[in-house]
Amino acid sequence: MIALSCTNLSKTYGIEPILEDIGFTINAFDKVGLIGVNGAGKTTLMKILMGIETKDSGDIFIAKDFSVGYLEQNTNLDISHSAYDYCEEVFSDVYDIEQKLRALELKMQDDHSEDVLSEYSRLQDQFEQMDGYSISSRIRGVLSGLGFSESDYLKPINQLSGGQKSRVGVARLLLKKPDILLLDEPTNHLDIAAIKWLEGFLSDYKGTIIMISHDRYFLDQIATRIFEIEDCELSTYNGNYSSFIVQKKALFEAELKKYEKQQAELIKQETLIRKFKERGTEKLAKRAQSREKRLSHMEILEQPKLFKAHFKIDLKSGMKSGKDVLVARNLQKSYGEKPVFHDVNFEIYKGDRIGLIGPNGVGKTTLFKILLSQIDLGSGELL
């Protein structure tokens, strides 16, 4: 069953084309990884599918009665609801049924008519089909999986960090369980444990997923198809990211072979044309013109590239350091009465390449800001 499809979809910003006559079909339960360099048009395509942005031309089909949920790349919730309450709003229709059941239970104390009993049975079945008894455990399970502690559940969202706000948005969307999930960089602001949990959740998700991600490992675990946007066009590949790399390389080699064959033919023909002209006879001159005409109508292939060149950053220091670049002794930082970290000690030497990891909220960004003198150090020494 087709869940979503596009034909001849195009979009420009001013005079700059972003998408040109792209088309694709996505079946129910497909899990699609949408990839491409920054600025290729991935987010634009998602916003067009959601109706947030307009298309210049083309047609979009979404299966009848299919619900669509969209997670934007940057979610900035600024509301006073707690994370738990905000997620609980997803189940308002279930709570409406529960309230009707409670009202009928009161009514049934005096009214035992068949109509009342039949209505109560119908609503009870509906409540059970919607997993009404498991709402609390489902909310807690998703929030916990995304790295929230019990103490975070009831905090007002506008008091949470930017990363936590984004994770609340992810949690609410996952709890809605739309038929089609559109996810723009869902692993942003997630620590390693939360990414692992999300991988499992999405792998088992009973619906269609389209996700933008630069996380190759994440795509390998979930994607069953890869869509690549490159030079305003969209190409589709079956399989996960690793399979895409194999297919992309094979396609490149086939295109390179065609290109090299055509280049050899062009050189051959141009050599013959030059020789015919050099001999100066009328007959050979006509043959040269004939060959030139054929060459002018030939579609010249562009030299294929396996992957487009990415920008390079050349970082140069203003001065050369010695072997010891940075030494930290007994670093400590708190926000009010809340400790972030204490007794942090480390040494960094010239040439080191260090990955700073840890769960969300343990102080990684805080440490960076201290090293950059953007915030004050509580106590300790940086040498």
C-alpha positions in Angstrom: 0.0 0.0 0.0 1.3 3.4 -1.0 1.6 5.7 2.0 3.0 8.8 0.3 4.1 9.8 -3.2 5.4 12.8 -5.2 5.5 13.5 -8.9 7.3 16.3 -10.7 7.9 18.3 -7.5 9.9 21.5 -7.9 10.8 24.4 -5.7 13.0 27.5 -6.2 14.0 30.3 -3.9 14.2 33.4 -6.1 16.2 32.3 -9.1 18.0 29.4 -7.2 16.5 26.0 -7.9 16.3 23.7 -4.8 14.2 20.7 -6.1 13.7 20.0 -9.8 11.0 17.5 -11.0 11.6 15.0 -8.2 9.4 12.0 -7.8 9.2 9.0 -5.4 6.8 6.5 -3.9 6.9 5.4 -0.3 5.0 2.3 0.9 3.4 1.8 4.2 6.0 0.7 6.8 9.0 1.9 4.8 11.7 3.5 6.8 13.4 6.1 4.6 16.7 7.9 5.3 16.7 11.2 3.5 20.3 12.3 3.0 22.3 15.0 1.2 24.7 17.8 1.9 23.6 20.8 3.9 21.5 23.1 1.8 20.5 20.3 -0.6 16.8 20.7 0.2 16.0 18.0 2.6 14.2 20.1 5.2 12.5 22.1 2.4 11.1 18.8 1.1 9.8 17.8 4.5 8.1 21.2 5.0 6.5 21.0 1.6 5.1 17.5 2.5 3.7 19.0 5.7 2.2 22.0 3.9 4.5 24.4 5.8 6.1 25.6 2.6 4.5 25.8 -0.9 5.7 23.9 -3.9 6.2 25.6 -7.3 4.8 22.6 -9.2 4.1 18.9 -8.8 1.7 16.7 -7.0 1.7 15.1 -3.6 -0.4 12.1 -2.5 -0.9 11.0 1.1 -3.0 7.9 1.7 -6.5 8.6 2.9 -7.0 8.7 6.7 -3.2 8.5 7.2 -2.0 10.9 10.0 1.3 12.7 9.6 3.6 13.9 12.4 6.5 16.2 11.9 9.5 16.9 14.2 11.4 20.0 13.2 15.1 20.2 13.5 15.0 23.0 16.1 12.1 22.8 18.5 11.9 25.7 20.9 9.0 25.0 23.3 8.3 27.9 25.7 5.3 26.8 27.7 4.7 26.4 31.4 3.3 22.9 31.1 5.4 20.1 32.7 7.0 17.6 30.3 4.6 14.9 31.6 1.5 17.1 31.2 2.5 18.2 27.7 2.9 14.5 26.6 -0.4 13.6 28.4 -2.3 16.0 26.1 -1.8 13.5 23.3 -4.3 11.3 25.0 -7.1 13.9 25.5 -9.5 11.8 23.4 -8.8 8.7 25.6 -9.4 10.8 28.8 -12.7 12.0 27.3 -13.8 8.4 27.0 -12.6 7.7 30.6 -14.7 10.6 31.9 -17.7 9.3 30.1 -17.2 5.9 31.7 -16.9 7.4 35.2 -20.2 9.4 34.5 -21.9 6.2 33.3 -20.7 4.3 36.4 -22.4 6.9 38.6 -25.6 6.7 36.5 -25.6 2.9 36.6 -26.1 3.0 40.4 -29.7 3.9 39.7 -30.2 3.1 36.0 -29.6 -0.5 34.9 -31.3 -0.1 31.5 -30.0 -2.0 28.5 -29.1 1.3 26.7 -26.8 2.4 29.5 -25.2 -1.0 29.9 -24.7 -1.2 26.1 -23.1 2.3 25.9 -20.8 1.5 28.9 -19.7 -1.7 27.2 -19.0 0.1 23.9 -16.9 2.8 25.6 -15.1 0.2 27.7 -14.1 -1.7 24.6 -13.0 1.5 22.9 -11.0 2.6 25.9 -9.2 -0.8 26.0 -8.5 -0.7 22.3 -6.8 2.7 22.8 -4.6 1.2 25.6 -6.2 3.6 28.1 -4.9 1.7 31.1 -1.3 2.0 30.0 -1.1 5.8 29.3 1.0 6.6 32.3 3.5 3.8 31.8 3.8 4.7 28.1 4.5 8.4 28.9 7.1 7.5 31.5 8.7 4.9 29.3 9.2 7.3 26.4 10.4 10.2 28.7 12.8 7.8 30.5 14.1 6.4 27.2 14.9 9.9 26.0 17.0 10.6 29.1 14.5 12.3 31.5 14.7 11.4 35.2 11.6 11.1 37.4 12.4 14.5 38.9 12.3 16.1 35.4 8.8 14.9 34.5 7.0 17.7 36.4 9.4 20.5 35.7 7.9 23.4 33.6 9.1 23.1 30.1 10.2 26.7 30.0 12.7 25.9 32.7 14.3 23.1 30.8 17.4 23.4 28.7 17.2 23.7 24.9 18.2 20.1 24.5 15.6 18.9 27.0 12.9 21.0 25.2 13.7 19.3 21.9 13.5 15.9 23.6 10.1 16.7 25.0 9.0 17.5 21.4 10.3 14.1 20.3 8.5 12.3 23.2 5.2 13.9 22.4 5.4 13.1 18.7 6.4 9.4 19.3 3.5 9.1 21.7 1.1 10.3 19.1 2.1 7.4 16.8 1.1 9.0 13.5 0.9 6.7 10.4 3.7 8.7 8.8 6.6 10.1 10.9 8.7 13.0 9.4 11.8 13.4 11.6 14.4 16.2 10.9 17.6 15.3 12.7 15.9 13.3 15.5 19.2 12.5 17.3 20.1 16.2 17.9 20.4 16.8 21.7 20.3 13.1 22.5 23.1 11.3 24.4 24.4 7.9 23.4 21.9 6.0 25.6 18.9 8.0 24.3 20.0 7.4 20.7 20.2 3.7 21.3 16.7 3.7 22.8 15.4 5.7 19.9 16.9 3.3 17.4 15.0 0.4 19.0 11.8 2.4 19.2 11.9 3.4 15.5 13.0 0.0 14.4 9.9 -1.5 16.0 7.6 1.4 14.9 4.4 0.2 13.1 4.3 3.0 10.6 6.1 4.8 7.9 9.2 6.9 8.7 11.1 9.5 6.7 14.1 10.8 8.6 16.8 13.3 7.9 20.1 12.4 9.6 23.8 12.7 9.1 24.3 9.9 11.6 25.4 7.0 9.4 25.2 4.4 12.1 21.7 5.5 13.1 20.6 5.2 9.5 22.2 1.7 9.3 20.1 0.5 12.2 16.8 1.8 11.0 16.5 2.7 7.3 15.2 0.2 4.8 15.6 2.7 1.9 17.8 5.7 1.3 16.7 8.9 -0.7 19.6 11.1 -1.7 19.1 14.7 -2.8 21.9 15.9 -5.0 22.1 18.7 -7.5 18.3 19.4 -7.1 17.5 15.8 -8.0 16.4 12.9 -5.8 17.7 9.3 -6.3 16.3 6.3 -4.4 18.2 3.2 -3.2 16.9 0.1 -1.4 18.6 -1.0 1.8 20.3 0.9 4.6 23.1 3.4 4.5 25.9 0.8 4.0 24.0 -0.7 1.1 23.5 2.8 -0.3 27.3 3.3 -0.3 27.9 0.0 -2.2 25.2 0.9 -4.8 26.4 4.5 -5.1 29.9 3.3 -5.8 28.7 0.7 -8.4 26.6 3.4 -10.2 29.6 5.8 -10.2 31.9 3.1 -11.7 29.3 2.4 -14.5 28.9 6.2 -15.2 32.6 6.7 -15.2 33.0 3.9 -17.7 30.5 5.5 -20.0 32.2 8.9 -19.6 35.6 7.5 -20.4 34.3 5.7 -23.4 32.7 8.8 -24.7 35.8 10.9 -24.1 37.8 8.3 -26.0 35.4 8.6 -28.9 35.5 12.4 -28.8 39.3 12.4 -29.0 39.1 9.9 -31.9 36.6 11.9 -33.9 38.4 15.2 -33.3 41.6 13.7 -34.4 40.0 12.4 -37.6 38.3 15.8 -38.3 41.6 17.6 -37.9 43.3 15.2 -40.3 40.5 15.5 -42.9 40.8 19.3 -42.7 44.6 19.2 -43.0 44.5 17.2 -46.3 42.5 20.0 -47.9 40.4 18.0 -50.4 36.7 18.9 -50.9 35.6 15.3 -50.2 37.5 15.1 -46.9 36.3 18.6 -45.9 32.7 17.5 -46.3 33.4 14.4 -44.2 34.9 16.6 -41.6 31.8 18.8 -41.6 29.6 15.8 -41.3 31.5 14.5 -38.3 31.5 18.0 -36.7 27.7 18.1 -37.1 27.3 14.7 -35.4 29.5 15.8 -32.5 27.5 19.0 -32.1 24.4 16.9 -31.6 26.0 14.5 -29.1 25.0 14.8 -25.5 28.2 15.3 -23.7 28.4 13.5 -20.4 29.7 15.2 -17.3 32.5 13.6 -15.4 30.9 11.7 -12.6 31.9 12.3 -9.0 31.4 9.7 -6.3 30.7 12.3 -3.6 30.6 16.0 -4.0 33.6 17.9 -2.5 32.9 19.2 1.0 34.3 22.4 2.4 37.5 22.2 4.3 38.4 24.1 7.4 42.0 25.1 7.8 42.5 26.0 11.5 45.7 27.9 12.3 46.8 29.0 15.7 48.2 32.4 16.3 51.1 30.9 18.2 52.6 27.5 18.7 52.1 25.9 22.0 54.4 23.6 23.9 53.8 20.0 24.7 51.4 20.8 27.5 48.3 22.6 26.0 45.9 22.6 29.0 46.0 21.4 32.6 42.8 21.4 34.8 43.0 21.0 38.5 40.1 20.3 40.8 37.5 22.1 38.6 34.1 22.7 40.2 31.0 24.4 39.0 27.5 24.8 40.4 24.4 26.8 39.4 23.0 28.0 42.7 22.7 25.0 45.0 22.8 22.6 42.1 26.3 21.1 41.5 27.2 20.4 37.9 30.6 18.8 38.4 33.4 18.7 41.0 37.0 17.5 41.3 37.5 17.5 37.5 41.2 16.9 36.6 42.7 16.4 33.2 45.7 17.2 31.0 45.7 17.9 27.3 48.8 17.6 25.2 49.7 18.9 21.7 48.2 16.8 19.0 45.5 15.2 21.2 42.0 14.7 19.7 39.6 14.3 22.4 35.9 13.3 22.4 33.9 14.6 25.4 31.0 12.3 26.1 28.4 11.7 28.8 24.6 11.8 29.4 22.7 15.1 28.8 23.0 17.5 31.7 26.3 16.3 33.2 28.1 19.5 32.2 29.8 18.9 28.9 28.7 22.3 27.4 29.3 24.0 30.7 32.9 22.8 30.7 33.4 24.1 27.1 32.1 27.5 28.1 34.4 27.6 31.0 37.4 26.8 28.8 36.3 29.6 26.4 35.9 32.0 29.3 32.2 32.5 28.5 31.2 31.6 32.0 33.0 31.8 35.3 34.6 28.8 36.9 33.3 28.0 40.4 36.7 26.9 41.8 39.9 25.2 40.6 42.7 26.0 38.2 43.2 26.1 34.5 46.8 26.2 33.6 
